[in-house]
Amino acid sequence: MDFKEIVVKNRSYRRFDGSHSLDRETLTDLVDCARQVPSGANLQPLRYIVSCEPEMNARIYDTLAWAAYLPDWTGPEPAERPTGYVVIVTPEPVKDITRVDLGIAAQTIVLAAAAKGLGGCMFANIKRGELGKLLSLPEETVIPLVIALGRPVEKVVLEEVGEDGSIRYYRTEDGSHHVPKRSLAEVLLQVHA
């Protein structure tokens, strides 16, 4: 699989095969990929907590808000929940340079997961206080992002943004998850060749 195929395969999956367990080695390898990416001023401000333990996973799951564009859906059924999590934390308030590192690290994790046949979903809508207590984190620790991981069981369809201009994802009756994407012509403003 070439890199572009991995990028296209890497979607925000919200339903997983709950019987497909992830292990410590897999999650640790994903973090190892992320720790090796470039970091602004080489500050390396991000830290990681991983979980593949079912009870802890269930408790982390309860701190996340699922699919804002699907208001009638409260999240995956128990058999379709993630089997692993990477919680990204930083010991100090998030600065602009940290946000860049966060995006690079998170994307690296989900791309590495996709290369392993896994899928993920990034969450910024988090009950941070509750999750911080669950993980026994010091009060000053910031939790900017959680990545849910597992073997995806949903079909994700990429399509061009329609005439109405809506970028809202949606589900069809067959359970397929549709994601409107802007066309290359719309996002590529200039080419100097």
Buried (B, 14 or more C-beta within 10 A) or exposed (E): EEEEEBEEBBBBBBBBBBEBEBEEEBBEBBBEBBBEBEBBEEEEBBBBBBBBBEEBBEBBBEBBEBBEEBEEEEBBEEEBBBBBBBBBBBEEEBEEEBEEBBEBBBBBBBBBBBBBEBBBBBBEEBBBEEBBEBBEBEEEBBBBBBBBBBBBBBBBEEEEBEEEEEEEBEBEEEEEBBBBEEEEEEEEEEEEE
